[in-house]
Amino acid sequence: MRVSLIAPGCLDGTVRQLIPSPSAELSDAELVRLYSTEPAQDEPRTHVRLNMVSTVDGAAAGPDGLSGSIGSPADRRVFDVLRAWADVVLIGRGTYAAEQYSALTTPEHLASFRTGPAPHPDLAVLTSTQLLAQPTTPERGAVYSVAGALEEVLARFRRGRMTRVLCEGGPHLASSMLEHGLVDEICTTTTPMTLSGTAIRTLSGPTHRSDLQLLSLVEQDSTLIARWGVGSAG
């Protein structure tokens, strides 16, 4: 896995070659540092990341309708790092059901990346209906439903000292988060394939523009994994 770093504030009109460029293989520790953020202060501020995967032609799911079928080992590696970073993973009810989510666990080799008191991230499902109960164990995070306006959901997380939020969609929730200016970073994976057809996109909702700045770009086996800063985040 190779990395190209983009210095903040480098939007100067210069055309830069990102790949190929000299880069050592990234270790897990170096990948963790790449995705680290500043620890919460006495007055914690929620930091929201939106994670999404798509093919080169923009499909957000494979023929089976699931995002996992267009993933890759590189995507999975960064996916695990992002979850290890998060205090809570936020998803919509449709994604919860379609992707068959269950309680989350942090891989042992990423356990030192955890900064909060909990060893595993919680899974919060945005829904007004009750979820089927899942057993709570020390080996996994909690699973629960949340409801209400997105701003209030994030405020409840913050009051519970869960300031690192990873949103994994689906497309309507992701679009709403951006529309309300609640996203700080978008983490994208571009899988080296095309699907054509009528596959869903990563975002779905009213037209809304968010200006982005490229923060980092990682490549492995032609899979491109980027971090984008969101200029309109509140």
C-alpha positions as CSV (number, residue, x, y, z in Angstrom):
1,M,0.0,0.0,0.0
2,R,1.4,3.4,-1.1
3,V,0.4,6.8,0.1
4,S,0.5,10.3,-1.3
5,L,-0.1,13.1,1.3
6,I,-1.6,16.4,0.3
7,A,-0.6,19.3,2.5
8,P,-3.5,21.4,3.8
9,G,-4.0,24.6,2.0
10,C,-2.2,23.5,-1.2
11,L,-5.0,24.5,-3.6
12,D,-2.6,26.7,-5.7
13,G,-3.6,25.5,-9.2
14,T,-0.5,23.4,-9.5
15,V,-0.9,20.0,-11.4
16,R,0.8,17.3,-9.3
17,Q,1.6,13.7,-10.1
18,L,0.5,11.6,-7.2
19,I,1.2,8.1,-8.6
20,P,3.7,6.8,-9.4
21,S,5.8,8.4,-6.7
22,P,8.4,7.0,-4.2
23,S,6.6,5.6,-1.2
24,A,7.5,2.9,1.3
25,E,4.9,0.2,2.2
26,L,2.6,1.5,4.8
27,S,2.6,-0.5,8.1
28,D,-0.5,-0.7,10.2
29,A,1.0,1.9,12.6
30,E,1.6,4.3,9.7
31,L,-1.9,3.8,8.4
32,V,-3.3,4.5,11.9
33,R,-1.3,7.7,12.1
34,L,-2.6,8.8,8.7
35,Y,-6.2,8.5,10.0
36,S,-5.6,9.9,13.4
37,T,-7.3,13.1,14.7
38,E,-6.6,15.4,17.6
39,P,-8.0,14.0,20.9
40,A,-11.1,15.6,22.3
41,Q,-10.6,18.6,24.6
42,D,-12.5,19.6,27.8
43,E,-15.3,20.9,25.5
44,P,-15.4,18.0,23.1
45,R,-16.4,18.7,19.5
46,T,-17.9,15.9,17.4
47,H,-15.7,14.9,14.4
48,V,-17.7,13.1,11.8
49,R,-16.4,11.0,9.0
50,L,-18.5,9.6,6.1
51,N,-17.2,6.4,4.6
52,M,-18.2,5.2,1.2
53,V,-17.0,2.8,-1.5
54,S,-17.8,2.9,-5.3
55,T,-16.6,1.6,-8.6
56,V,-14.9,3.8,-11.1
57,D,-18.3,4.4,-12.9
58,G,-20.0,5.4,-9.6
59,A,-21.8,2.2,-8.5
60,A,-22.1,2.0,-4.7
61,A,-23.1,-1.7,-4.7
62,G,-22.5,-4.8,-6.7
63,P,-25.1,-6.8,-8.6
64,D,-26.3,-8.3,-5.3
65,G,-27.1,-4.8,-4.0
66,L,-24.5,-4.9,-1.3
67,S,-21.4,-2.6,-0.9
68,G,-19.3,-5.5,0.3
69,S,-19.3,-7.1,-3.1
70,I,-17.3,-4.2,-4.6
71,G,-14.8,-4.0,-1.7
72,S,-11.2,-5.2,-1.7
73,P,-8.5,-6.2,0.8
74,A,-7.2,-2.6,0.7
75,D,-10.7,-1.2,1.4
76,R,-11.1,-3.7,4.2
77,R,-7.8,-2.7,5.8
78,V,-8.7,1.0,5.9
79,F,-12.3,0.2,6.9
80,D,-11.0,-1.6,10.0
81,V,-8.8,1.4,10.8
82,L,-11.7,3.8,10.5
83,R,-13.9,1.7,12.8
84,A,-11.1,1.4,15.3
85,W,-10.8,5.2,15.3
86,A,-14.6,5.7,15.9
87,D,-16.4,5.9,19.2
88,V,-19.7,5.1,17.4
89,V,-20.7,4.0,13.9
90,L,-23.9,5.5,12.6
91,I,-26.0,3.8,9.9
92,G,-29.5,4.0,8.5
93,R,-32.1,1.2,9.1
94,G,-32.1,0.1,5.5
95,T,-28.3,-0.3,5.5
96,Y,-28.5,-2.2,8.8
97,A,-30.9,-4.7,7.4
98,A,-29.5,-5.0,3.9
99,E,-25.9,-5.4,5.0
100,Q,-26.8,-7.6,8.0
101,Y,-24.9,-5.6,10.5
102,S,-24.1,-6.9,14.0
103,A,-22.2,-5.7,17.0
104,L,-18.8,-4.4,16.1
105,T,-15.4,-5.5,17.4
106,T,-11.9,-4.0,17.0
107,P,-9.2,-6.2,15.5
108,E,-6.6,-7.1,18.1
109,H,-3.8,-5.5,16.1
110,L,-5.7,-2.1,16.1
111,A,-6.6,-2.2,19.8
112,S,-4.0,0.4,20.7
113,F,-5.6,2.9,18.2
114,R,-8.7,3.1,20.6
115,T,-8.6,6.4,22.6
116,G,-11.8,6.2,24.5
117,P,-12.8,4.0,27.5
118,A,-14.6,1.5,25.3
119,P,-12.5,-1.2,23.6
120,H,-15.0,-1.4,20.7
121,P,-17.2,1.1,18.8
122,D,-20.9,1.2,19.4
123,L,-23.3,0.7,16.5
124,A,-26.1,3.3,16.3
125,V,-29.0,2.7,13.9
126,L,-31.0,5.7,12.9
127,T,-34.6,4.4,13.1
128,S,-37.9,5.1,14.9
129,T,-38.6,1.4,15.1
130,Q,-37.3,-1.0,17.7
131,L,-34.4,-3.3,16.8
132,L,-34.2,-6.9,17.6
133,A,-32.1,-7.3,20.8
134,Q,-28.5,-8.3,20.4
135,P,-26.5,-9.7,23.4
136,T,-24.1,-7.3,24.9
137,T,-20.6,-8.8,25.6
138,P,-17.2,-7.3,26.5
139,E,-15.9,-8.7,23.2
140,R,-18.2,-6.4,21.1
141,G,-19.7,-2.9,21.2
142,A,-23.3,-2.1,22.0
143,V,-26.0,-1.9,19.3
144,Y,-29.0,0.5,19.8
145,S,-31.4,2.7,17.9
146,V,-31.3,6.5,17.7
147,A,-34.0,8.8,16.4
148,G,-34.7,12.5,15.9
149,A,-32.9,15.3,14.0
150,L,-29.4,14.5,13.0
151,E,-28.0,17.5,14.9
152,E,-29.6,16.2,18.1
153,V,-28.3,12.7,17.5
154,L,-24.8,14.0,17.3
155,A,-25.4,16.2,20.4
156,R,-26.4,13.1,22.3
157,F,-23.3,11.3,21.2
158,R,-21.2,14.3,22.3
159,R,-22.9,14.4,25.7
160,G,-22.0,10.7,26.1
161,R,-18.3,11.6,25.2
162,M,-18.6,9.8,21.9
163,T,-17.0,12.5,19.8
164,R,-15.6,10.4,16.9
165,V,-18.5,9.4,14.6
166,L,-18.2,7.2,11.5
167,C,-21.2,7.3,9.3
168,E,-21.4,4.3,6.9
169,G,-24.6,5.3,5.1
170,G,-26.7,4.4,3.3
171,P,-27.0,6.9,0.5
172,H,-30.0,8.9,2.0
173,L,-28.4,9.3,5.4
174,A,-25.1,10.2,3.9
175,S,-26.7,12.8,1.7
176,S,-28.6,14.3,4.6
177,M,-25.5,14.5,6.8
178,L,-23.8,16.5,4.1
179,E,-26.8,18.7,3.4
180,H,-27.0,19.7,7.0
181,G,-23.3,20.5,7.2
182,L,-22.5,17.8,9.7
183,V,-19.6,16.0,8.0
184,D,-15.9,16.9,8.6
185,E,-14.3,14.3,6.3
186,I,-15.4,12.0,3.5
187,C,-13.3,8.8,3.2
188,T,-13.7,7.2,-0.2
189,T,-12.6,4.0,-1.8
190,T,-12.6,3.7,-5.6
191,T,-12.6,0.1,-6.7
192,P,-10.9,-0.6,-10.1
193,M,-13.9,-1.9,-11.9
194,T,-17.0,-0.7,-13.8
195,L,-20.5,-2.2,-13.5
196,S,-22.8,0.0,-15.7
197,G,-26.5,-0.9,-15.1
198,T,-28.6,1.0,-12.7
199,A,-26.7,0.5,-9.4
200,I,-27.3,3.0,-6.6
201,R,-24.9,5.9,-6.0
202,T,-23.1,6.7,-2.8
203,L,-25.3,9.7,-2.2
204,S,-29.1,10.0,-2.9
205,G,-31.2,13.0,-2.0
206,P,-31.8,16.6,-2.9
207,T,-29.1,18.3,-5.0
208,H,-26.6,19.8,-2.6
209,R,-23.0,21.0,-3.3
210,S,-20.2,20.4,-0.8
211,D,-16.7,21.7,-1.6
212,L,-13.9,19.3,-0.8
213,Q,-10.2,19.3,-0.3
214,L,-8.0,16.2,-0.9
215,L,-6.1,15.4,2.4
216,S,-4.5,12.0,1.5
217,L,-4.5,9.4,-1.2
218,V,-3.6,5.7,-0.7
219,E,-3.2,3.1,-3.4
220,Q,-3.0,-0.6,-3.3
221,D,-3.5,-2.9,-6.4
222,S,-5.1,0.0,-8.3
223,T,-7.7,0.6,-5.5
224,L,-7.6,4.3,-4.6
225,I,-8.5,5.3,-1.0
226,A,-8.8,9.0,-0.3
227,R,-9.6,11.4,2.6
228,W,-11.4,14.6,1.7
229,G,-11.9,17.6,4.0
230,V,-15.5,19.0,3.7
231,G,-15.5,22.8,3.5
232,S,-19.1,23.2,4.4
233,A,-19.1,21.1,7.6
234,G,-20.6,22.9,10.6
